[in-house]
Amino acid sequence: MAEDPNSRGGRLAQRLDTLFRTVHPPGKKEYSNDAVAEAIRASGVPRVSGAYLQQLRNGVKDNPSTRLLEALAAFFGLESAAYFFGDEEAAQVDLGVAVLTRLLREADAFDIAARLLDVPAEGRELVRQLVDHLAQVKGLPTAAPGPPATGPAGGGGTGAGTNDEVDQR
């Protein structure tokens, strides 16, 4: 039987399942429990199986080792396992995933964002001011949600998010 979503184990199950459902290579299906377990075993964490990961995702099991949580965080491209423990960290990561998902779905926005990576900070500030002005003219919010302190950065891929606030814009 699955845990209450508000319990520690329930939150862990929700957060782990969110990573499986949303963080995957563009255009690919979500990772299977077995594929993630194999990758984690290859990273040096023994005795993890796809069945055990499924039990964690369903809330049947709720006490994985810190080492396993760190390996899961690394696999999915998170900077630390704090996502699994802290509500603030989880909200920041979920927001980051949702924003990245929108970028992947909207080729023109992705192109602009990718090109901005090579623009110096003062140039990005000018672009931000222009975007704020255009948003104001169109009656849209002028401030985007803040960047996540931790998130899918390097190694884990990107995928779909579920933040409705971001998806409604």
Backbone as JSON Lines, residues from 0, in Angstrom:
{"i":0,"aa":"M","n":[0.84,-1.18,0.0],"ca":[0.0,0.0,0.0],"c":[0.89,1.25,0.0]}
{"i":1,"aa":"A","n":[0.56,2.21,-0.82],"ca":[1.35,3.44,-0.95],"c":[1.2,4.32,0.28]}
{"i":2,"aa":"E","n":[2.23,5.07,0.54],"ca":[2.26,5.99,1.68],"c":[1.38,7.2,1.43]}
{"i":3,"aa":"D","n":[0.99,7.86,2.52],"ca":[0.32,9.15,2.45],"c":[1.26,10.12,1.76]}
{"i":4,"aa":"P","n":[0.8,10.86,0.72],"ca":[1.7,11.74,-0.01],"c":[2.33,12.82,0.87]}
{"i":5,"aa":"N","n":[1.75,13.11,2.03],"ca":[2.31,14.13,2.91],"c":[3.31,13.56,3.91]}
{"i":6,"aa":"S","n":[3.44,12.25,4.0],"ca":[4.42,11.65,4.89],"c":[5.79,11.72,4.25]}
{"i":7,"aa":"R","n":[6.82,11.47,5.04],"ca":[8.19,11.49,4.52],"c":[8.34,10.53,3.34]}
{"i":8,"aa":"G","n":[7.87,9.29,3.51],"ca":[7.96,8.3,2.45],"c":[7.12,8.67,1.25]}
{"i":9,"aa":"G","n":[5.96,9.28,1.5],"ca":[5.09,9.71,0.41],"c":[5.72,10.81,-0.42]}
{"i":10,"aa":"R","n":[6.37,11.75,0.25],"ca":[7.07,12.83,-0.46],"c":[8.23,12.27,-1.27]}
{"i":11,"aa":"L","n":[8.96,11.33,-0.66],"ca":[10.06,10.7,-1.38],"c":[9.53,10.0,-2.63]}
{"i":12,"aa":"A","n":[8.46,9.25,-2.49],"ca":[7.88,8.54,-3.63],"c":[7.45,9.52,-4.72]}
{"i":13,"aa":"Q","n":[6.79,10.59,-4.34],"ca":[6.34,11.59,-5.33],"c":[7.52,12.22,-6.05]}
{"i":14,"aa":"R","n":[8.54,12.6,-5.29],"ca":[9.68,13.29,-5.89],"c":[10.48,12.36,-6.8]}
{"i":15,"aa":"L","n":[10.66,11.12,-6.37],"ca":[11.39,10.17,-7.21],"c":[10.59,9.87,-8.47]}
{"i":16,"aa":"D","n":[9.3,9.68,-8.33],"ca":[8.47,9.41,-9.5],"c":[8.46,10.6,-10.46]}
{"i":17,"aa":"T","n":[8.45,11.81,-9.9],"ca":[8.52,13.0,-10.75],"c":[9.79,13.01,-11.58]}
{"i":18,"aa":"L","n":[10.91,12.66,-10.98],"ca":[12.17,12.6,-11.74],"c":[12.09,11.58,-12.86]}
{"i":19,"aa":"F","n":[11.57,10.4,-12.55],"ca":[11.45,9.37,-13.58],"c":[10.55,9.85,-14.73]}
{"i":20,"aa":"R","n":[9.42,10.48,-14.38],"ca":[8.47,10.89,-15.41],"c":[8.93,12.08,-16.23]}
{"i":21,"aa":"T","n":[9.78,12.93,-15.64],"ca":[10.06,14.19,-16.31],"c":[11.49,14.36,-16.81]}
{"i":22,"aa":"V","n":[12.45,13.71,-16.22],"ca":[13.84,13.93,-16.61],"c":[14.31,12.76,-17.46]}
{"i":23,"aa":"H","n":[14.36,13.02,-18.75],"ca":[14.82,12.02,-19.71],"c":[15.3,12.75,-20.95]}
{"i":24,"aa":"P","n":[16.05,12.07,-21.79],"ca":[16.54,12.74,-23.0],"c":[15.38,13.23,-23.86]}
{"i":25,"aa":"P","n":[15.55,14.39,-24.5],"ca":[14.49,14.92,-25.35],"c":[14.07,13.9,-26.41]}
{"i":26,"aa":"G","n":[12.77,13.75,-26.58],"ca":[12.23,12.85,-27.58],"c":[12.24,11.39,-27.19]}
{"i":27,"aa":"K","n":[12.68,11.08,-25.99],"ca":[12.74,9.69,-25.52],"c":[11.73,9.48,-24.41]}
{"i":28,"aa":"K","n":[11.37,8.21,-24.22],"ca":[10.48,7.85,-23.11],"c":[11.25,7.91,-21.8]}
{"i":29,"aa":"E","n":[10.49,7.84,-20.7],"ca":[11.14,7.88,-19.4],"c":[12.04,6.66,-19.22]}
{"i":30,"aa":"Y","n":[13.04,6.82,-18.36],"ca":[13.93,5.71,-18.05],"c":[13.14,4.61,-17.34]}
{"i":31,"aa":"S","n":[13.47,3.38,-17.61],"ca":[12.85,2.27,-16.89],"c":[13.53,2.13,-15.53]}
{"i":32,"aa":"N","n":[12.83,1.53,-14.59],"ca":[13.41,1.27,-13.28],"c":[14.68,0.43,-13.42]}
{"i":33,"aa":"D","n":[14.63,-0.59,-14.3],"ca":[15.79,-1.47,-14.49],"c":[16.98,-0.71,-15.07]}
{"i":34,"aa":"A","n":[16.74,0.18,-16.02],"ca":[17.84,0.94,-16.63],"c":[18.5,1.84,-15.59]}
{"i":35,"aa":"V","n":[17.71,2.49,-14.76],"ca":[18.28,3.36,-13.72],"c":[19.03,2.52,-12.69]}
{"i":36,"aa":"A","n":[18.46,1.39,-12.3],"ca":[19.13,0.52,-11.33],"c":[20.48,0.04,-11.88]}
{"i":37,"aa":"E","n":[20.5,-0.33,-13.16],"ca":[21.75,-0.78,-13.77],"c":[22.8,0.34,-13.78]}
{"i":38,"aa":"A","n":[22.39,1.55,-14.11],"ca":[23.32,2.68,-14.13],"c":[23.84,2.98,-12.73]}
{"i":39,"aa":"I","n":[22.97,2.86,-11.75],"ca":[23.38,3.14,-10.38],"c":[24.33,2.06,-9.87]}
{"i":40,"aa":"R","n":[24.06,0.81,-10.21],"ca":[25.0,-0.26,-9.83],"c":[26.36,-0.01,-10.49]}
{"i":41,"aa":"A","n":[26.34,0.42,-11.75],"ca":[27.59,0.7,-12.46],"c":[28.36,1.86,-11.81]}
{"i":42,"aa":"S","n":[27.63,2.74,-11.11],"ca":[28.29,3.88,-10.45],"c":[28.86,3.49,-9.09]}
{"i":43,"aa":"G","n":[28.65,2.22,-8.68],"ca":[29.24,1.75,-7.44],"c":[28.29,1.52,-6.29]}
{"i":44,"aa":"V","n":[27.0,1.64,-6.52],"ca":[26.03,1.36,-5.46],"c":[25.49,-0.05,-5.69]}
{"i":45,"aa":"P","n":[25.91,-1.0,-4.86],"ca":[25.49,-2.39,-5.08],"c":[24.05,-2.64,-4.62]}
{"i":46,"aa":"R","n":[23.54,-3.75,-5.03],"ca":[22.26,-4.28,-4.55],"c":[21.08,-3.33,-4.72]}
{"i":47,"aa":"V","n":[20.99,-2.68,-5.84],"ca":[19.79,-1.9,-6.15],"c":[19.17,-2.54,-7.39]}
{"i":48,"aa":"S","n":[17.88,-2.73,-7.33],"ca":[17.18,-3.37,-8.45],"c":[16.07,-2.47,-8.96]}
{"i":49,"aa":"G","n":[15.61,-2.78,-10.14],"ca":[14.47,-2.06,-10.69],"c":[13.24,-2.24,-9.82]}
{"i":50,"aa":"A","n":[13.08,-3.44,-9.27],"ca":[11.91,-3.7,-8.4],"c":[11.97,-2.82,-7.15]}
{"i":51,"aa":"Y","n":[13.16,-2.65,-6.58],"ca":[13.31,-1.8,-5.39],"c":[13.01,-0.34,-5.73]}
{"i":52,"aa":"L","n":[13.49,0.13,-6.88],"ca":[13.18,1.5,-7.29],"c":[11.69,1.68,-7.48]}
{"i":53,"aa":"Q","n":[11.02,0.68,-8.04],"ca":[9.56,0.77,-8.21],"c":[8.88,0.86,-6.85]}
{"i":54,"aa":"Q","n":[9.36,0.1,-5.88],"ca":[8.78,0.17,-4.54],"c":[8.99,1.54,-3.91]}
{"i":55,"aa":"L","n":[10.15,2.15,-4.15],"ca":[10.38,3.51,-3.67],"c":[9.44,4.49,-4.36]}
{"i":56,"aa":"R","n":[9.26,4.33,-5.67],"ca":[8.37,5.22,-6.43],"c":[6.92,5.09,-5.99]}
{"i":57,"aa":"N","n":[6.53,3.9,-5.55],"ca":[5.15,3.67,-5.12],"c":[4.94,3.95,-3.64]}
{"i":58,"aa":"G","n":[6.01,4.2,-2.9],"ca":[5.89,4.45,-1.47],"c":[5.81,3.19,-0.64]}
{"i":59,"aa":"V","n":[5.98,2.01,-1.26],"ca":[5.97,0.75,-0.52],"c":[7.2,0.68,0.38]}
{"i":60,"aa":"K","n":[8.33,1.1,-0.14],"ca":[9.57,1.22,0.64],"c":[9.86,2.71,0.79]}
{"i":61,"aa":"D","n":[10.44,3.09,1.94],"ca":[10.63,4.53,2.16],"c":[11.9,4.88,2.91]}
{"i":62,"aa":"N","n":[12.87,3.97,2.94],"ca":[14.07,4.24,3.7],"c":[15.33,3.85,2.92]}
{"i":63,"aa":"P","n":[15.54,4.46,1.75],"ca":[16.75,4.14,0.99],"c":[17.98,4.73,1.67]}
{"i":64,"aa":"S","n":[19.12,4.18,1.34],"ca":[20.37,4.72,1.92],"c":[20.66,6.09,1.32]}
{"i":65,"aa":"T","n":[21.42,6.86,2.08],"ca":[21.86,8.16,1.59],"c":[22.67,7.98,0.31]}
{"i":66,"aa":"R","n":[23.46,6.95,0.27],"ca":[24.29,6.66,-0.91],"c":[23.42,6.45,-2.15]}
{"i":67,"aa":"L","n":[22.31,5.73,-1.99],"ca":[21.41,5.5,-3.12],"c":[20.75,6.81,-3.54]}
{"i":68,"aa":"L","n":[20.31,7.61,-2.58],"ca":[19.69,8.89,-2.94],"c":[20.67,9.81,-3.65]}
{"i":69,"aa":"E","n":[21.92,9.81,-3.2],"ca":[22.93,10.62,-3.88],"c":[23.17,10.11,-5.3]}
{"i":70,"aa":"A","n":[23.16,8.79,-5.49],"ca":[23.34,8.22,-6.83],"c":[22.15,8.55,-7.72]}
{"i":71,"aa":"L","n":[20.94,8.5,-7.16],"ca":[19.75,8.86,-7.94],"c":[19.81,10.33,-8.34]}
{"i":72,"aa":"A","n":[20.19,11.18,-7.39],"ca":[20.3,12.61,-7.69],"c":[21.31,12.83,-8.82]}
{"i":73,"aa":"A","n":[22.46,12.18,-8.73],"ca":[23.48,12.33,-9.76],"c":[22.97,11.81,-11.11]}
{"i":74,"aa":"F","n":[22.3,10.68,-11.11],"ca":[21.79,10.11,-12.36],"c":[20.85,11.09,-13.05]}
{"i":75,"aa":"F","n":[19.99,11.73,-12.28],"ca":[19.0,12.64,-12.86],"c":[19.53,14.07,-13.01]}
{"i":76,"aa":"G","n":[20.82,14.28,-12.74],"ca":[21.43,15.57,-13.01],"c":[21.25,16.61,-11.92]}
{"i":77,"aa":"L","n":[20.91,16.19,-10.73],"ca":[20.75,17.13,-9.62],"c":[22.09,17.33,-8.93]}
{"i":78,"aa":"E","n":[22.28,18.49,-8.33],"ca":[23.54,18.79,-7.65],"c":[23.69,18.03,-6.35]}
{"i":79,"aa":"S","n":[22.57,17.69,-5.72],"ca":[22.65,16.96,-4.45],"c":[21.34,16.21,-4.23]}
{"i":80,"aa":"A","n":[21.34,15.41,-3.18],"ca":[20.15,14.65,-2.81],"c":[19.17,15.5,-2.0]}
{"i":81,"aa":"A","n":[19.46,16.79,-1.8],"ca":[18.58,17.67,-1.02],"c":[17.17,17.71,-1.6]}
{"i":82,"aa":"Y","n":[17.04,17.5,-2.89],"ca":[15.72,17.46,-3.54],"c":[14.77,16.48,-2.84]}
{"i":83,"aa":"F","n":[15.3,15.38,-2.37],"ca":[14.46,14.35,-1.76],"c":[14.03,14.7,-0.34]}
{"i":84,"aa":"F","n":[14.73,15.66,0.29],"ca":[14.48,15.96,1.7],"c":[13.78,17.29,1.94]}
{"i":85,"aa":"G","n":[14.16,18.32,1.2],"ca":[13.67,19.66,1.51],"c":[12.6,20.12,0.54]}
{"i":86,"aa":"D","n":[11.55,20.68,1.08],"ca":[10.46,21.17,0.24],"c":[10.91,22.33,-0.64]}
{"i":87,"aa":"E","n":[11.74,23.22,-0.11],"ca":[12.21,24.35,-0.9],"c":[13.08,23.89,-2.06]}
{"i":88,"aa":"E","n":[13.98,22.97,-1.77],"ca":[14.85,22.43,-2.82],"c":[14.02,21.73,-3.89]}
{"i":89,"aa":"A","n":[13.04,20.95,-3.46],"ca":[12.18,20.23,-4.41],"c":[11.41,21.21,-5.29]}
{"i":90,"aa":"A","n":[10.89,22.27,-4.7],"ca":[10.13,23.25,-5.47],"c":[11.03,23.93,-6.51]}
{"i":91,"aa":"Q","n":[12.27,24.23,-6.13],"ca":[13.2,24.87,-7.05],"c":[13.55,23.94,-8.21]}
{"i":92,"aa":"V","n":[13.79,22.68,-7.91],"ca":[14.12,21.72,-8.96],"c":[12.91,21.51,-9.88]}
{"i":93,"aa":"D","n":[11.74,21.36,-9.3],"ca":[10.53,21.16,-10.12],"c":[10.3,22.35,-11.04]}
{"i":94,"aa":"L","n":[10.52,23.55,-10.53],"ca":[10.37,24.75,-11.36],"c":[11.39,24.75,-12.49]}
{"i":95,"aa":"G","n":[12.62,24.42,-12.17],"ca":[13.66,24.37,-13.2],"c":[13.34,23.35,-14.28]}
{"i":96,"aa":"V","n":[12.85,22.2,-13.89],"ca":[12.48,21.17,-14.87],"c":[11.32,21.66,-15.73]}
{"i":97,"aa":"A","n":[10.35,22.32,-15.13],"ca":[9.2,22.83,-15.89],"c":[9.63,23.88,-16.91]}
{"i":98,"aa":"V","n":[10.52,24.77,-16.51],"ca":[11.0,25.8,-17.43],"c":[11.79,25.17,-18.57]}
{"i":99,"aa":"L","n":[12.66,24.23,-18.25],"ca":[13.43,23.55,-19.29],"c":[12.52,22.79,-20.25]}
{"i":100,"aa":"T","n":[11.47,22.22,-19.71],"ca":[10.52,21.49,-20.55],"c":[9.86,22.43,-21.55]}
{"i":101,"aa":"R","n":[9.44,23.58,-21.07],"ca":[8.84,24.55,-22.0],"c":[9.83,24.95,-23.07]}
{"i":102,"aa":"L","n":[11.08,25.15,-22.69],"ca":[12.09,25.52,-23.67],"c":[12.26,24.42,-24.73]}
{"i":103,"aa":"L","n":[12.23,23.17,-24.29],"ca":[12.39,22.08,-25.24],"c":[11.2,21.96,-26.18]}
{"i":104,"aa":"R","n":[10.03,22.35,-25.72],"ca":[8.82,22.25,-26.55],"c":[8.71,23.42,-27.53]}
{"i":105,"aa":"E","n":[9.32,24.53,-27.21],"ca":[9.2,25.73,-28.04],"c":[10.57,26.04,-28.65]}
{"i":106,"aa":"A","n":[10.74,25.59,-29.9],"ca":[12.05,25.66,-30.55],"c":[12.6,27.08,-30.61]}
{"i":107,"aa":"D","n":[11.76,28.06,-30.89],"ca":[12.27,29.43,-30.99],"c":[12.77,29.94,-29.65]}
{"i":108,"aa":"A","n":[12.06,29.63,-28.57],"ca":[12.51,30.05,-27.23],"c":[13.8,29.31,-26.86]}
{"i":109,"aa":"F","n":[13.88,28.04,-27.21],"ca":[15.1,27.27,-26.93],"c":[16.28,27.88,-27.67]}
{"i":110,"aa":"D","n":[16.09,28.23,-28.93],"ca":[17.16,28.82,-29.73],"c":[17.66,30.12,-29.09]}
{"i":111,"aa":"I","n":[16.74,30.96,-28.67],"ca":[17.12,32.23,-28.04],"c":[17.87,31.97,-26.74]}
{"i":112,"aa":"A","n":[17.33,31.09,-25.91],"ca":[17.97,30.79,-24.62],"c":[19.36,30.2,-24.82]}
{"i":113,"aa":"A","n":[19.49,29.29,-25.77],"ca":[20.8,28.67,-26.03],"c":[21.81,29.71,-26.5]}
{"i":114,"aa":"R","n":[21.39,30.62,-27.34],"ca":[22.29,31.64,-27.84],"c":[22.68,32.63,-26.74]}
{"i":115,"aa":"L","n":[21.81,32.84,-25.77],"ca":[22.11,33.76,-24.67],"c":[23.21,33.23,-23.75]}
{"i":116,"aa":"L","n":[23.45,31.95,-23.78],"ca":[24.49,31.39,-22.92],"c":[25.86,31.99,-23.21]}
{"i":117,"aa":"D","n":[26.09,32.41,-24.46],"ca":[27.38,32.98,-24.84],"c":[27.42,34.51,-24.76]}
{"i":118,"aa":"V","n":[26.31,35.11,-24.39],"ca":[26.24,36.57,-24.3],"c":[26.7,37.01,-22.9]}
{"i":119,"aa":"P","n":[27.53,38.04,-22.82],"ca":[27.98,38.52,-21.51],"c":[26.79,38.99,-20.65]}
{"i":120,"aa":"A","n":[27.01,39.05,-19.35],"ca":[25.95,39.38,-18.39],"c":[25.25,40.69,-18.73]}
{"i":121,"aa":"E","n":[25.99,41.71,-19.12],"ca":[25.34,43.0,-19.42],"c":[24.43,42.89,-20.65]}
{"i":122,"aa":"G","n":[24.8,42.05,-21.59],"ca":[23.96,41.82,-22.76],"c":[22.68,41.07,-22.39]}
{"i":123,"aa":"R","n":[22.82,40.08,-21.5],"ca":[21.63,39.35,-21.04],"c":[20.69,40.28,-20.28]}
{"i":124,"aa":"E","n":[21.26,41.23,-19.53],"ca":[20.42,42.19,-18.81],"c":[19.63,43.04,-19.79]}
{"i":125,"aa":"L","n":[20.23,43.45,-20.88],"ca":[19.51,44.22,-21.9],"c":[18.38,43.39,-22.5]}
{"i":126,"aa":"V","n":[18.65,42.13,-22.77],"ca":[17.61,41.25,-23.31],"c":[16.48,41.09,-22.29]}
{"i":127,"aa":"R","n":[16.84,40.92,-21.01],"ca":[15.83,40.79,-19.95],"c":[14.94,42.03,-19.9]}
{"i":128,"aa":"Q","n":[15.55,43.23,-20.02],"ca":[14.77,44.47,-20.01],"c":[13.84,44.54,-21.21]}
{"i":129,"aa":"L","n":[14.32,44.12,-22.37],"ca":[13.48,44.11,-23.57],"c":[12.31,43.14,-23.4]}
{"i":130,"aa":"V","n":[12.58,41.97,-22.89],"ca":[11.51,40.99,-22.67],"c":[10.5,41.52,-21.65]}
{"i":131,"aa":"D","n":[10.98,42.13,-20.58],"ca":[10.07,42.72,-19.6],"c":[9.19,43.8,-20.24]}
{"i":132,"aa":"H","n":[9.78,44.62,-21.09],"ca":[9.01,45.67,-21.77],"c":[7.95,45.05,-22.68]}
{"i":133,"aa":"L","n":[8.32,44.06,-23.46],"ca":[7.36,43.4,-24.34],"c":[6.24,42.74,-23.53]}
{"i":134,"aa":"A","n":[6.59,42.11,-22.42],"ca":[5.58,41.49,-21.57],"c":[4.62,42.53,-21.01]}
{"i":135,"aa":"Q","n":[5.16,43.66,-20.59],"ca":[4.33,44.73,-20.04],"c":[3.36,45.26,-21.1]}
{"i":136,"aa":"V","n":[3.85,45.46,-22.31],"ca":[3.01,45.95,-23.41],"c":[1.88,44.97,-23.68]}
{"i":137,"aa":"K","n":[2.17,43.67,-23.6],"ca":[1.18,42.63,-23.88],"c":[0.34,42.27,-22.65]}
{"i":138,"aa":"G","n":[0.62,42.9,-21.51],"ca":[-0.14,42.61,-20.29],"c":[0.22,41.29,-19.64]}
{"i":139,"aa":"L","n":[1.43,40.83,-19.88],"ca":[1.9,39.57,-19.31],"c":[2.76,39.85,-18.09]}
{"i":140,"aa":"P","n":[2.98,38.85,-17.24],"ca":[3.87,39.05,-16.09],"c":[5.26,39.47,-16.57]}
{"i":141,"aa":"T","n":[5.87,40.42,-15.85],"ca":[7.17,40.92,-16.28],"c":[8.32,40.22,-15.58]}
{"i":142,"aa":"A","n":[8.06,39.42,-14.58],"ca":[9.13,38.74,-13.87],"c":[8.92,37.23,-13.96]}
{"i":143,"aa":"A","n":[9.93,36.55,-14.44],"ca":[9.89,35.09,-14.48],"c":[10.21,34.55,-13.1]}
{"i":144,"aa":"P","n":[9.82,33.31,-12.82],"ca":[10.22,32.7,-11.55],"c":[11.73,32.67,-11.46]}
{"i":145,"aa":"G","n":[12.24,32.75,-10.24],"ca":[13.68,32.75,-10.04],"c":[14.32,31.45,-10.47]}
{"i":146,"aa":"P","n":[15.61,31.5,-10.75],"ca":[16.31,30.29,-11.17],"c":[16.45,29.33,-10.0]}
{"i":147,"aa":"P","n":[16.43,28.04,-10.28],"ca":[16.6,27.08,-9.18],"c":[18.03,27.13,-8.65]}
{"i":148,"aa":"A","n":[18.15,26.96,-7.34],"ca":[19.48,26.93,-6.72],"c":[20.18,25.63,-7.08]}
{"i":149,"aa":"T","n":[19.4,24.55,-7.2],"ca":[19.91,23.28,-7.66],"c":[18.96,22.81,-8.73]}
{"i":150,"aa":"G","n":[19.43,21.93,-9.57],"ca":[18.52,21.44,-10.58],"c":[19.21,20.59,-11.6]}
{"i":151,"aa":"P","n":[18.45,20.2,-12.6],"ca":[19.0,19.34,-13.63],"c":[20.09,20.05,-14.4]}
{"i":152,"aa":"A","n":[21.27,20.01,-13.88],"ca":[22.39,20.7,-14.52],"c":[23.47,19.7,-14.82]}
{"i":153,"aa":"G","n":[23.54,19.34,-16.05],"ca":[24.61,18.44,-16.49],"c":[24.4,17.01,-16.11]}
{"i":154,"aa":"G","n":[24.54,16.14,-17.08],"ca":[24.58,14.72,-16.82],"c":[23.26,14.01,-16.83]}
{"i":155,"aa":"G","n":[22.17,14.61,-16.4],"ca":[20.96,13.84,-16.26],"c":[19.98,14.01,-17.36]}
{"i":156,"aa":"G","n":[20.18,14.95,-18.22],"ca":[19.22,15.18,-19.29],"c":[18.13,16.1,-18.8]}
{"i":157,"aa":"T","n":[17.2,16.36,-19.68],"ca":[16.08,17.2,-19.33],"c":[14.82,16.51,-19.79]}
{"i":158,"aa":"G","n":[13.74,16.92,-19.24],"ca":[12.5,16.27,-19.61],"c":[11.32,17.13,-19.29]}
{"i":159,"aa":"A","n":[10.19,16.51,-19.17],"ca":[8.95,17.23,-18.96],"c":[8.78,17.61,-17.51]}
{"i":160,"aa":"G","n":[8.13,18.71,-17.26],"ca":[7.84,19.16,-15.91],"c":[6.35,19.23,-15.7]}
{"i":161,"aa":"T","n":[5.94,19.54,-14.48],"ca":[4.53,19.56,-14.19],"c":[4.08,20.84,-13.53]}
{"i":162,"aa":"N","n":[4.89,21.88,-13.51],"ca":[4.54,23.13,-12.84],"c":[3.5,23.87,-13.66]}
{"i":163,"aa":"D","n":[2.25,23.85,-13.21],"ca":[1.14,24.45,-13.98],"c":[1.31,25.95,-14.15]}
{"i":164,"aa":"E","n":[1.89,26.63,-13.14],"ca":[2.06,28.07,-13.25],"c":[2.93,28.42,-14.45]}
{"i":165,"aa":"V","n":[4.0,27.67,-14.63],"ca":[4.89,27.93,-15.75],"c":[4.23,27.55,-17.06]}
{"i":166,"aa":"D","n":[3.53,26.4,-17.11],"ca":[2.94,25.93,-18.34],"c":[1.79,26.8,-18.85]}
{"i":167,"aa":"Q","n":[1.21,27.64,-18.0],"ca":[0.06,28.45,-18.42],"c":[0.47,29.71,-19.17]}
{"i":168,"aa":"R","n":[1.74,30.06,-19.15],"ca":[2.16,31.3,-19.81],"c":[2.22,31.14,-21.29]}
